[in-house]
Amino acid sequence: MSNNGGAKAVWFLTGFSVGAVMALLLAPKSGKETREFIGEKAEEGRDYVASKGKEFRRAAEDLVGKGRRTAEDLMDKGKDLVGKISV
């Protein structure tokens, strides 16, 4: 029997989402308050995703830059080696 962590995570998130929706529907708040709460949480979620996206992009750009510098260094070393061998 194999352990499939991804499937477990999906089921957990599904259960969590259903529970969150039920909690909102059964909450002792008015419809307007509930809609405002949902709107605020959606905005917080959007801001969080945007922030993480910017962080990911910066990290990816740094990684690409580091890879480019490493490749250039290796290319220069290779050219020097070829120059020494052919002389």
N, CA, C and O atoms as a CHARMM CRD file, in Angstrom:
* protein
*
  348
    1    1 MET  N      0.85300  -1.18400   0.00000 PROA 1      0.00000
    2    1 MET  CA     0.00000   0.00000   0.00000 PROA 1      0.00000
    3    1 MET  C      0.89100   1.23800   0.00000 PROA 1      0.00000
    4    1 MET  O      1.77300   1.35500   0.85100 PROA 1      0.00000
    5    2 SER  N      0.68400   2.15100  -0.92300 PROA 2      0.00000
    6    2 SER  CA     1.54100   3.32900  -1.02600 PROA 2      0.00000
    7    2 SER  C      0.92500   4.51000  -0.28000 PROA 2      0.00000
    8    2 SER  O     -0.29500   4.63700  -0.17600 PROA 2      0.00000
    9    3 ASN  N      1.79500   5.36100   0.22900 PROA 3      0.00000
   10    3 ASN  CA     1.35200   6.58300   0.89400 PROA 3      0.00000
   11    3 ASN  C      1.32100   7.68600  -0.14500 PROA 3      0.00000
   12    3 ASN  O      2.35300   8.03400  -0.71800 PROA 3      0.00000
   13    4 ASN  N      0.16100   8.22800  -0.38600 PROA 4      0.00000
   14    4 ASN  CA     0.02200   9.31500  -1.34400 PROA 4      0.00000
   15    4 ASN  C     -0.28200  10.59100  -0.56800 PROA 4      0.00000
   16    4 ASN  O     -1.43800  10.89100  -0.27000 PROA 4      0.00000
   17    5 GLY  N      0.78400  11.34300  -0.24100 PROA 5      0.00000
   18    5 GLY  CA     0.63200  12.57000   0.54000 PROA 5      0.00000
   19    5 GLY  C     -0.16500  13.62800  -0.18200 PROA 5      0.00000
   20    5 GLY  O     -0.89100  14.40000   0.44500 PROA 5      0.00000
   21    6 GLY  N     -0.03500  13.67300  -1.52700 PROA 6      0.00000
   22    6 GLY  CA    -0.76900  14.67700  -2.29800 PROA 6      0.00000
   23    6 GLY  C     -2.26900  14.49100  -2.19400 PROA 6      0.00000
   24    6 GLY  O     -3.01100  15.46200  -2.04500 PROA 6      0.00000
   25    7 ALA  N     -2.72200  13.24000  -2.27300 PROA 7      0.00000
   26    7 ALA  CA    -4.16100  12.96500  -2.17600 PROA 7      0.00000
   27    7 ALA  C     -4.67000  13.31000  -0.78000 PROA 7      0.00000
   28    7 ALA  O     -5.76800  13.84200  -0.62000 PROA 7      0.00000
   29    8 LYS  N     -3.85900  12.99900   0.22100 PROA 8      0.00000
   30    8 LYS  CA    -4.25900  13.33200   1.59200 PROA 8      0.00000
   31    8 LYS  C     -4.37800  14.83700   1.76600 PROA 8      0.00000
   32    8 LYS  O     -5.29600  15.32500   2.42600 PROA 8      0.00000
   33    9 ALA  N     -3.43600  15.57500   1.16500 PROA 9      0.00000
   34    9 ALA  CA    -3.47300  17.03800   1.27000 PROA 9      0.00000
   35    9 ALA  C     -4.72100  17.59500   0.59500 PROA 9      0.00000
   36    9 ALA  O     -5.35400  18.51700   1.10900 PROA 9      0.00000
   37   10 VAL  N     -5.07200  17.02900  -0.55900 PROA 10     0.00000
   38   10 VAL  CA    -6.28200  17.48800  -1.27000 PROA 10     0.00000
   39   10 VAL  C     -7.51400  17.23600  -0.41500 PROA 10     0.00000
   40   10 VAL  O     -8.37200  18.11000  -0.28800 PROA 10     0.00000
   41   11 TRP  N     -7.60900  16.04700   0.17100 PROA 11     0.00000
   42   11 TRP  CA    -8.77300  15.74100   1.01600 PROA 11     0.00000
   43   11 TRP  C     -8.81900  16.64900   2.24800 PROA 11     0.00000
   44   11 TRP  O     -9.89100  17.08900   2.66300 PROA 11     0.00000
   45   12 PHE  N     -7.63600  16.92600   2.83100 PROA 12     0.00000
   46   12 PHE  CA    -7.59400  17.81500   3.98600 PROA 12     0.00000
   47   12 PHE  C     -8.08800  19.20700   3.60400 PROA 12     0.00000
   48   12 PHE  O     -8.92500  19.78700   4.29600 PROA 12     0.00000
   49   13 LEU  N     -7.55900  19.74700   2.48100 PROA 13     0.00000
   50   13 LEU  CA    -7.97200  21.08300   2.05300 PROA 13     0.00000
   51   13 LEU  C     -9.44500  21.13300   1.68200 PROA 13     0.00000
   52   13 LEU  O    -10.11600  22.13500   1.93100 PROA 13     0.00000
   53   14 THR  N     -9.95000  20.06500   1.09200 PROA 14     0.00000
   54   14 THR  CA   -11.37500  20.00100   0.75600 PROA 14     0.00000
   55   14 THR  C    -12.21400  20.03800   2.03000 PROA 14     0.00000
   56   14 THR  O    -13.17800  20.79800   2.12300 PROA 14     0.00000
   57   15 GLY  N    -11.84700  19.22100   2.99900 PROA 15     0.00000
   58   15 GLY  CA   -12.56700  19.20500   4.26900 PROA 15     0.00000
   59   15 GLY  C    -12.48000  20.53700   4.99000 PROA 15     0.00000
   60   15 GLY  O    -13.46000  21.01400   5.56400 PROA 15     0.00000
   61   16 PHE  N    -11.29200  21.13300   4.95400 PROA 16     0.00000
   62   16 PHE  CA   -11.10600  22.43600   5.58500 PROA 16     0.00000
   63   16 PHE  C    -12.00000  23.47600   4.92900 PROA 16     0.00000
   64   16 PHE  O    -12.64400  24.26900   5.61600 PROA 16     0.00000
   65   17 SER  N    -12.04200  23.47500   3.59800 PROA 17     0.00000
   66   17 SER  CA   -12.86200  24.44800   2.86600 PROA 17     0.00000
   67   17 SER  C    -14.34000  24.27200   3.17100 PROA 17     0.00000
   68   17 SER  O    -15.05400  25.24800   3.40300 PROA 17     0.00000
   69   18 VAL  N    -14.79600  23.03400   3.17000 PROA 18     0.00000
   70   18 VAL  CA   -16.20300  22.76900   3.48100 PROA 18     0.00000
   71   18 VAL  C    -16.51400  23.24400   4.90300 PROA 18     0.00000
   72   18 VAL  O    -17.55200  23.86000   5.14400 PROA 18     0.00000
   73   19 GLY  N    -15.62200  22.95800   5.82700 PROA 19     0.00000
   74   19 GLY  CA   -15.82400  23.39700   7.20900 PROA 19     0.00000
   75   19 GLY  C    -15.86600  24.90700   7.32600 PROA 19     0.00000
   76   19 GLY  O    -16.67500  25.45400   8.07500 PROA 19     0.00000
   77   20 ALA  N    -14.98700  25.59000   6.58100 PROA 20     0.00000
   78   20 ALA  CA   -14.96100  27.05100   6.62500 PROA 20     0.00000
   79   20 ALA  C    -16.25800  27.63100   6.06300 PROA 20     0.00000
   80   20 ALA  O    -16.81200  28.57500   6.62600 PROA 20     0.00000
   81   21 VAL  N    -16.74000  27.07400   4.96400 PROA 21     0.00000
   82   21 VAL  CA   -17.99700  27.55600   4.37000 PROA 21     0.00000
   83   21 VAL  C    -19.15600  27.32200   5.33300 PROA 21     0.00000
   84   21 VAL  O    -19.99400  28.20400   5.52000 PROA 21     0.00000
   85   22 MET  N    -19.20800  26.15300   5.93700 PROA 22     0.00000
   86   22 MET  CA   -20.28600  25.85600   6.89500 PROA 22     0.00000
   87   22 MET  C    -20.22500  26.80300   8.09000 PROA 22     0.00000
   88   22 MET  O    -21.25400  27.27100   8.57700 PROA 22     0.00000
   89   23 ALA  N    -19.00500  27.08000   8.55600 PROA 23     0.00000
   90   23 ALA  CA   -18.87500  28.00200   9.68500 PROA 23     0.00000
   91   23 ALA  C    -19.39400  29.38400   9.31600 PROA 23     0.00000
   92   23 ALA  O    -20.06200  30.03500  10.11900 PROA 23     0.00000
   93   24 LEU  N    -19.08600  29.83500   8.09500 PROA 24     0.00000
   94   24 LEU  CA   -19.57400  31.14700   7.66600 PROA 24     0.00000
   95   24 LEU  C    -21.09300  31.16500   7.53000 PROA 24     0.00000
   96   24 LEU  O    -21.74900  32.13700   7.90500 PROA 24     0.00000
   97   25 LEU  N    -21.64000  30.08300   6.99000 PROA 25     0.00000
   98   25 LEU  CA   -23.08900  30.02400   6.80000 PROA 25     0.00000
   99   25 LEU  C    -23.83700  29.94700   8.12400 PROA 25     0.00000
  100   25 LEU  O    -24.94200  30.47800   8.24300 PROA 25     0.00000
  101   26 LEU  N    -23.25700  29.30300   9.10200 PROA 26     0.00000
  102   26 LEU  CA   -23.93200  29.12500  10.38400 PROA 26     0.00000
  103   26 LEU  C    -23.52400  30.16500  11.42300 PROA 26     0.00000
  104   26 LEU  O    -23.99100  30.12000  12.56100 PROA 26     0.00000
  105   27 ALA  N    -22.66200  31.09400  11.04300 PROA 27     0.00000
  106   27 ALA  CA   -22.18200  32.11000  11.97900 PROA 27     0.00000
  107   27 ALA  C    -23.33100  33.04100  12.37400 PROA 27     0.00000
  108   27 ALA  O    -24.21500  33.33100  11.56800 PROA 27     0.00000
  109   28 PRO  N    -23.30300  33.49700  13.61200 PROA 28     0.00000
  110   28 PRO  CA   -24.37500  34.38500  14.08100 PROA 28     0.00000
  111   28 PRO  C    -24.16100  35.84600  13.65900 PROA 28     0.00000
  112   28 PRO  O    -24.33800  36.75800  14.46600 PROA 28     0.00000
  113   29 LYS  N    -23.78600  36.06300  12.40600 PROA 29     0.00000
  114   29 LYS  CA   -23.61000  37.42100  11.88500 PROA 29     0.00000
  115   29 LYS  C    -24.66000  37.65600  10.81800 PROA 29     0.00000
  116   29 LYS  O    -25.23600  36.72400  10.25700 PROA 29     0.00000
  117   30 SER  N    -24.88700  38.92900  10.55900 PROA 30     0.00000
  118   30 SER  CA   -25.83300  39.26500   9.49600 PROA 30     0.00000
  119   30 SER  C    -25.19600  38.96400   8.14600 PROA 30     0.00000
  120   30 SER  O    -23.98400  38.77100   8.04500 PROA 30     0.00000
  121   31 GLY  N    -26.01000  38.92800   7.13500 PROA 31     0.00000
  122   31 GLY  CA   -25.50100  38.68100   5.78500 PROA 31     0.00000
  123   31 GLY  C    -24.49100  39.72600   5.35900 PROA 31     0.00000
  124   31 GLY  O    -23.47400  39.40000   4.74600 PROA 31     0.00000
  125   32 LYS  N    -24.76800  40.98700   5.68000 PROA 32     0.00000
  126   32 LYS  CA   -23.86400  42.06900   5.30700 PROA 32     0.00000
  127   32 LYS  C    -22.51600  41.89700   5.99700 PROA 32     0.00000
  128   32 LYS  O    -21.47100  42.04500   5.36200 PROA 32     0.00000
  129   33 GLU  N    -22.53200  41.58600   7.29000 PROA 33     0.00000
  130   33 GLU  CA   -21.28600  41.38900   8.02600 PROA 33     0.00000
  131   33 GLU  C    -20.50500  40.20500   7.46100 PROA 33     0.00000
  132   33 GLU  O    -19.28300  40.26400   7.32700 PROA 33     0.00000
  133   34 THR  N    -21.21400  39.14300   7.13600 PROA 34     0.00000
  134   34 THR  CA   -20.56300  37.96000   6.57900 PROA 34     0.00000
  135   34 THR  C    -19.95000  38.27100   5.22500 PROA 34     0.00000
  136   34 THR  O    -18.82500  37.85400   4.95000 PROA 34     0.00000
  137   35 ARG  N    -20.66200  38.99400   4.37600 PROA 35     0.00000
  138   35 ARG  CA   -20.12200  39.36300   3.05800 PROA 35     0.00000
  139   35 ARG  C    -18.89400  40.25600   3.20600 PROA 35     0.00000
  140   35 ARG  O    -17.91500  40.09100   2.47800 PROA 35     0.00000
  141   36 GLU  N    -18.94100  41.20600   4.15300 PROA 36     0.00000
  142   36 GLU  CA   -17.78600  42.07300   4.39100 PROA 36     0.00000
  143   36 GLU  C    -16.59300  41.24800   4.87400 PROA 36     0.00000
  144   36 GLU  O    -15.46100  41.46800   4.44400 PROA 36     0.00000
  145   37 PHE  N    -16.85700  40.30700   5.76200 PROA 37     0.00000
  146   37 PHE  CA   -15.80400  39.43400   6.27600 PROA 37     0.00000
  147   37 PHE  C    -15.18000  38.62500   5.14100 PROA 37     0.00000
  148   37 PHE  O    -13.95700  38.52800   5.04300 PROA 37     0.00000
  149   38 ILE  N    -16.02200  38.04700   4.28500 PROA 38     0.00000
  150   38 ILE  CA   -15.52500  37.25800   3.15700 PROA 38     0.00000
  151   38 ILE  C    -14.71500  38.14600   2.21700 PROA 38     0.00000
  152   38 ILE  O    -13.66300  37.73200   1.72900 PROA 38     0.00000
  153   39 GLY  N    -15.18700  39.34200   1.96400 PROA 39     0.00000
  154   39 GLY  CA   -14.45800  40.27900   1.09900 PROA 39     0.00000
  155   39 GLY  C    -13.09900  40.64000   1.65900 PROA 39     0.00000
  156   39 GLY  O    -12.10900  40.69300   0.93000 PROA 39     0.00000
  157   40 GLU  N    -13.05600  40.89100   2.97100 PROA 40     0.00000
  158   40 GLU  CA   -11.78600  41.22500   3.61600 PROA 40     0.00000
  159   40 GLU  C    -10.80800  40.05800   3.52400 PROA 40     0.00000
  160   40 GLU  O     -9.63200  40.24600   3.21300 PROA 40     0.00000
  161   41 LYS  N    -11.30000  38.86400   3.79600 PROA 41     0.00000
  162   41 LYS  CA   -10.43500  37.67800   3.74900 PROA 41     0.00000
  163   41 LYS  C     -9.96900  37.40100   2.32300 PROA 41     0.00000
  164   41 LYS  O     -8.82900  36.98600   2.11300 PROA 41     0.00000
  165   42 ALA  N    -10.84100  37.62700   1.34400 PROA 42     0.00000
  166   42 ALA  CA   -10.45100  37.42800  -0.05200 PROA 42     0.00000
  167   42 ALA  C     -9.36000  38.42700  -0.44200 PROA 42     0.00000
  168   42 ALA  O     -8.41300  38.07400  -1.14500 PROA 42     0.00000
  169   43 GLU  N     -9.49500  39.66800   0.01400 PROA 43     0.00000
  170   43 GLU  CA    -8.48500  40.68200  -0.27500 PROA 43     0.00000
  171   43 GLU  C     -7.15400  40.33000   0.40300 PROA 43     0.00000
  172   43 GLU  O     -6.08900  40.47900  -0.19700 PROA 43     0.00000
  173   44 GLU  N     -7.22200  39.86700   1.64600 PROA 44     0.00000
  174   44 GLU  CA    -6.00300  39.43700   2.34100 PROA 44     0.00000
  175   44 GLU  C     -5.34200  38.28600   1.59000 PROA 44     0.00000
  176   44 GLU  O     -4.12000  38.25300   1.44400 PROA 44     0.00000
  177   45 GLY  N     -6.14400  37.35400   1.12000 PROA 45     0.00000
  178   45 GLY  CA    -5.60900  36.21800   0.37000 PROA 45     0.00000
  179   45 GLY  C     -4.96400  36.66500  -0.93300 PROA 45     0.00000
  180   45 GLY  O     -3.89600  36.17600  -1.30400 PROA 45     0.00000
  181   46 ARG  N     -5.61100  37.59100  -1.62400 PROA 46     0.00000
  182   46 ARG  CA    -5.05800  38.11000  -2.87600 PROA 46     0.00000
  183   46 ARG  C     -3.73400  38.82600  -2.62600 PROA 46     0.00000
  184   46 ARG  O     -2.77700  38.65100  -3.38000 PROA 46     0.00000
  185   47 ASP  N     -3.68200  39.63900  -1.55600 PROA 47     0.00000
  186   47 ASP  CA    -2.45100  40.34100  -1.21700 PROA 47     0.00000
  187   47 ASP  C     -1.33100  39.35900  -0.85900 PROA 47     0.00000
  188   47 ASP  O     -0.17600  39.56300  -1.23400 PROA 47     0.00000
  189   48 TYR  N     -1.67800  38.30100  -0.13500 PROA 48     0.00000
  190   48 TYR  CA    -0.69300  37.29000   0.25600 PROA 48     0.00000
  191   48 TYR  C     -0.13200  36.59200  -0.97800 PROA 48     0.00000
  192   48 TYR  O      1.07900  36.40800  -1.09800 PROA 48     0.00000
  193   49 VAL  N     -1.01100  36.20800  -1.88800 PROA 49     0.00000
  194   49 VAL  CA    -0.57100  35.51900  -3.10300 PROA 49     0.00000
  195   49 VAL  C      0.29900  36.45100  -3.94100 PROA 49     0.00000
  196   49 VAL  O      1.31500  36.02000  -4.48500 PROA 49     0.00000
  197   50 ALA  N     -0.08200  37.71600  -4.05300 PROA 50     0.00000
  198   50 ALA  CA     0.71800  38.67000  -4.82400 PROA 50     0.00000
  199   50 ALA  C      2.08500  38.85600  -4.19400 PROA 50     0.00000
  200   50 ALA  O      3.09300  38.91200  -4.90000 PROA 50     0.00000
  201   51 SER  N      2.13000  38.95200  -2.87600 PROA 51     0.00000
  202   51 SER  CA     3.39200  39.11200  -2.16600 PROA 51     0.00000
  203   51 SER  C      4.30200  37.90200  -2.37800 PROA 51     0.00000
  204   51 SER  O      5.48900  38.05400  -2.66500 PROA 51     0.00000
  205   52 LYS  N      3.74300  36.71300  -2.23800 PROA 52     0.00000
  206   52 LYS  CA     4.53200  35.49600  -2.43800 PROA 52     0.00000
  207   52 LYS  C      4.98200  35.38100  -3.89100 PROA 52     0.00000
  208   52 LYS  O      6.08100  34.89600  -4.16000 PROA 52     0.00000
  209   53 GLY  N      4.15800  35.81500  -4.81600 PROA 53     0.00000
  210   53 GLY  CA     4.53600  35.79900  -6.22700 PROA 53     0.00000
  211   53 GLY  C      5.73100  36.70200  -6.49200 PROA 53     0.00000
  212   53 GLY  O      6.64400  36.33200  -7.23100 PROA 53     0.00000
  213   54 LYS  N      5.72500  37.89600  -5.88400 PROA 54     0.00000
  214   54 LYS  CA     6.85900  38.81700  -6.04000 PROA 54     0.00000
  215   54 LYS  C      8.11800  38.22500  -5.42500 PROA 54     0.00000
  216   54 LYS  O      9.19900  38.32900  -6.00500 PROA 54     0.00000
  217   55 GLU  N      7.98700  37.60100  -4.24900 PROA 55     0.00000
  218   55 GLU  CA     9.13900  36.96300  -3.61100 PROA 55     0.00000
  219   55 GLU  C      9.69100  35.84900  -4.49700 PROA 55     0.00000
  220   55 GLU  O     10.90400  35.72500  -4.66300 PROA 55     0.00000
  221   56 PHE  N      8.80000  35.04500  -5.06000 PROA 56     0.00000
  222   56 PHE  CA     9.21800  33.94800  -5.92900 PROA 56     0.00000
  223   56 PHE  C      9.93700  34.48600  -7.16100 PROA 56     0.00000
  224   56 PHE  O     10.96000  33.94400  -7.58000 PROA 56     0.00000
  225   57 ARG  N      9.39600  35.55200  -7.73300 PROA 57     0.00000
  226   57 ARG  CA    10.02100  36.14000  -8.92600 PROA 57     0.00000
  227   57 ARG  C     11.41100  36.65600  -8.60600 PROA 57     0.00000
  228   57 ARG  O     12.34400  36.42200  -9.37400 PROA 57     0.00000
  229   58 ARG  N     11.57200  37.36300  -7.47100 PROA 58     0.00000
  230   58 ARG  CA    12.89300  37.87200  -7.08900 PROA 58     0.00000
  231   58 ARG  C     13.87600  36.71800  -6.88900 PROA 58     0.00000
  232   58 ARG  O     15.02100  36.78400  -7.33600 PROA 58     0.00000
  233   59 ALA  N     13.42200  35.66800  -6.21700 PROA 59     0.00000
  234   59 ALA  CA    14.28800  34.51600  -5.98600 PROA 59     0.00000
  235   59 ALA  C     14.67500  33.85500  -7.30200 PROA 59     0.00000
  236   59 ALA  O     15.82300  33.44600  -7.47600 PROA 59     0.00000
  237   60 ALA  N     13.73100  33.75000  -8.22600 PROA 60     0.00000
  238   60 ALA  CA    14.01900  33.14300  -9.52900 PROA 60     0.00000
  239   60 ALA  C     14.99500  34.01000 -10.31800 PROA 60     0.00000
  240   60 ALA  O     15.90600  33.48500 -10.95800 PROA 60     0.00000
  241   61 GLU  N     14.81500  35.32800 -10.28100 PROA 61     0.00000
  242   61 GLU  CA    15.73000  36.22800 -10.98400 PROA 61     0.00000
  243   61 GLU  C     17.13500  36.12700 -10.40500 PROA 61     0.00000
  244   61 GLU  O     18.11300  36.12400 -11.15300 PROA 61     0.00000
  245   62 ASP  N     17.24600  36.04400  -9.07100 PROA 62     0.00000
  246   62 ASP  CA    18.55000  35.88600  -8.43200 PROA 62     0.00000
  247   62 ASP  C     19.20300  34.57400  -8.85500 PROA 62     0.00000
  248   62 ASP  O     20.40000  34.53500  -9.14000 PROA 62     0.00000
  249   63 LEU  N     18.42200  33.51200  -8.89400 PROA 63     0.00000
  250   63 LEU  CA    18.94100  32.20600  -9.28100 PROA 63     0.00000
  251   63 LEU  C     19.40300  32.20700 -10.73800 PROA 63     0.00000
  252   63 LEU  O     20.45200  31.64700 -11.05700 PROA 63     0.00000
  253   64 VAL  N     18.63200  32.82600 -11.61100 PROA 64     0.00000
  254   64 VAL  CA    19.01600  32.91100 -13.02600 PROA 64     0.00000
  255   64 VAL  C     20.29900  33.72900 -13.16800 PROA 64     0.00000
  256   64 VAL  O     21.19300  33.35700 -13.92700 PROA 64     0.00000
  257   65 GLY  N     20.39000  34.82600 -12.45000 PROA 65     0.00000
  258   65 GLY  CA    21.60000  35.65500 -12.49800 PROA 65     0.00000
  259   65 GLY  C     22.82000  34.89200 -12.01300 PROA 65     0.00000
  260   65 GLY  O     23.89300  34.97700 -12.61000 PROA 65     0.00000
  261   66 LYS  N     22.65500  34.15400 -10.94100 PROA 66     0.00000
  262   66 LYS  CA    23.76300  33.35600 -10.40600 PROA 66     0.00000
  263   66 LYS  C     24.16900  32.28500 -11.41100 PROA 66     0.00000
  264   66 LYS  O     25.36000  32.05500 -11.62100 PROA 66     0.00000
  265   67 GLY  N     23.20800  31.63700 -12.02500 PROA 67     0.00000
  266   67 GLY  CA    23.50300  30.62300 -13.04100 PROA 67     0.00000
  267   67 GLY  C     24.21400  31.22600 -14.23300 PROA 67     0.00000
  268   67 GLY  O     25.14700  30.63000 -14.77100 PROA 67     0.00000
  269   68 ARG  N     23.78100  32.40100 -14.64800 PROA 68     0.00000
  270   68 ARG  CA    24.41300  33.07900 -15.78700 PROA 68     0.00000
  271   68 ARG  C     25.86000  33.42600 -15.46200 PROA 68     0.00000
  272   68 ARG  O     26.75100  33.21900 -16.28700 PROA 68     0.00000
  273   69 ARG  N     26.10000  33.95800 -14.25500 PROA 69     0.00000
  274   69 ARG  CA    27.46900  34.30300 -13.86600 PROA 69     0.00000
  275   69 ARG  C     28.34800  33.05500 -13.80200 PROA 69     0.00000
  276   69 ARG  O     29.49800  33.08300 -14.24100 PROA 69     0.00000
  277   70 THR  N     27.82100  31.97700 -13.26600 PROA 70     0.00000
  278   70 THR  CA    28.57100  30.72200 -13.19300 PROA 70     0.00000
  279   70 THR  C     28.90100  30.21400 -14.59000 PROA 70     0.00000
  280   70 THR  O     30.02300  29.77500 -14.84200 PROA 70     0.00000
  281   71 ALA  N     27.93600  30.27000 -15.49400 PROA 71     0.00000
  282   71 ALA  CA    28.17100  29.82100 -16.86400 PROA 71     0.00000
  283   71 ALA  C     29.22700  30.68400 -17.54500 PROA 71     0.00000
  284   71 ALA  O     30.08700  30.16300 -18.25500 PROA 71     0.00000
  285   72 GLU  N     29.17200  31.99600 -17.33600 PROA 72     0.00000
  286   72 GLU  CA    30.16500  32.89600 -17.92600 PROA 72     0.00000
  287   72 GLU  C     31.55300  32.60700 -17.37100 PROA 72     0.00000
  288   72 GLU  O     32.53000  32.60100 -18.11900 PROA 72     0.00000
  289   73 ASP  N     31.64700  32.36600 -16.05600 PROA 73     0.00000
  290   73 ASP  CA    32.93200  32.03400 -15.44300 PROA 73     0.00000
  291   73 ASP  C     33.49400  30.74300 -16.02500 PROA 73     0.00000
  292   73 ASP  O     34.68000  30.66200 -16.34400 PROA 73     0.00000
  293   74 LEU  N     32.64000  29.74000 -16.16200 PROA 74     0.00000
  294   74 LEU  CA    33.09100  28.46700 -16.73000 PROA 74     0.00000
  295   74 LEU  C     33.52000  28.63200 -18.18500 PROA 74     0.00000
  296   74 LEU  O     34.49500  28.02000 -18.62000 PROA 74     0.00000
  297   75 MET  N     32.79500  29.45600 -18.93500 PROA 75     0.00000
  298   75 MET  CA    33.14800  29.68500 -20.32200 PROA 75     0.00000
  299   75 MET  C     34.50500  30.38800 -20.42400 PROA 75     0.00000
  300   75 MET  O     35.32300  30.03800 -21.27400 PROA 75     0.00000
  301   76 ASP  N     34.74200  31.37800 -19.55900 PROA 76     0.00000
  302   76 ASP  CA    36.02900  32.07800 -19.55100 PROA 76     0.00000
  303   76 ASP  C     37.16400  31.12100 -19.20000 PROA 76     0.00000
  304   76 ASP  O     38.22300  31.15900 -19.82700 PROA 76     0.00000
  305   77 LYS  N     36.95000  30.27500 -18.21400 PROA 77     0.00000
  306   77 LYS  CA    37.97100  29.29300 -17.82400 PROA 77     0.00000
  307   77 LYS  C     38.24300  28.31400 -18.97400 PROA 77     0.00000
  308   77 LYS  O     39.38800  27.94300 -19.23100 PROA 77     0.00000
  309   78 GLY  N     37.17200  27.90700 -19.65600 PROA 78     0.00000
  310   78 GLY  CA    37.33600  27.01700 -20.80800 PROA 78     0.00000
  311   78 GLY  C     38.12600  27.68100 -21.92300 PROA 78     0.00000
  312   78 GLY  O     38.98800  27.04500 -22.53000 PROA 78     0.00000
  313   79 LYS  N     37.84900  28.93600 -22.20100 PROA 79     0.00000
  314   79 LYS  CA    38.58700  29.66200 -23.22700 PROA 79     0.00000
  315   79 LYS  C     40.05600  29.79000 -22.85100 PROA 79     0.00000
  316   79 LYS  O     40.93500  29.61600 -23.69500 PROA 79     0.00000
  317   80 ASP  N     40.32500  30.09600 -21.57100 PROA 80     0.00000
  318   80 ASP  CA    41.71100  30.17600 -21.11400 PROA 80     0.00000
  319   80 ASP  C     42.42400  28.85000 -21.27600 PROA 80     0.00000
  320   80 ASP  O     43.57200  28.80700 -21.71900 PROA 80     0.00000
  321   81 LEU  N     41.75000  27.76700 -20.92000 PROA 81     0.00000
  322   81 LEU  CA    42.32900  26.43200 -21.04400 PROA 81     0.00000
  323   81 LEU  C     42.61000  26.09400 -22.49100 PROA 81     0.00000
  324   81 LEU  O     43.68000  25.57000 -22.80300 PROA 81     0.00000
  325   82 VAL  N     41.68900  26.37800 -23.36900 PROA 82     0.00000
  326   82 VAL  CA    41.88200  26.11500 -24.80200 PROA 82     0.00000
  327   82 VAL  C     43.04300  26.95800 -25.32200 PROA 82     0.00000
  328   82 VAL  O     43.85000  26.48000 -26.12000 PROA 82     0.00000
  329   83 GLY  N     43.12900  28.19500 -24.87700 PROA 83     0.00000
  330   83 GLY  CA    44.22400  29.06800 -25.29900 PROA 83     0.00000
  331   83 GLY  C     45.57000  28.53800 -24.85200 PROA 83     0.00000
  332   83 GLY  O     46.54700  28.62700 -25.59700 PROA 83     0.00000
  333   84 LYS  N     45.64100  27.98900 -23.65000 PROA 84     0.00000
  334   84 LYS  CA    46.89600  27.42700 -23.14000 PROA 84     0.00000
  335   84 LYS  C     47.27700  26.15300 -23.88200 PROA 84     0.00000
  336   84 LYS  O     48.45700  25.90200 -24.12900 PROA 84     0.00000
  337   85 ILE  N     46.27500  25.34700 -24.23800 PROA 85     0.00000
  338   85 ILE  CA    46.54500  24.08500 -24.90400 PROA 85     0.00000
  339   85 ILE  C     46.98100  24.31400 -26.34700 PROA 85     0.00000
  340   85 ILE  O     47.86300  23.61000 -26.83900 PROA 85     0.00000
  341   86 SER  N     46.38600  25.27700 -27.03100 PROA 86     0.00000
  342   86 SER  CA    46.66700  25.48800 -28.44400 PROA 86     0.00000
  343   86 SER  C     47.93800  26.27900 -28.66100 PROA 86     0.00000
  344   86 SER  O     48.39700  26.36800 -29.79900 PROA 86     0.00000
  345   87 VAL  N     48.51800  26.84600 -27.65100 PROA 87     0.00000
  346   87 VAL  CA    49.75700  27.63600 -27.82000 PROA 87     0.00000
  347   87 VAL  C     50.95500  26.76800 -27.83500 PROA 87     0.00000
  348   87 VAL  O     52.07500  27.26400 -27.96800 PROA 87     0.00000
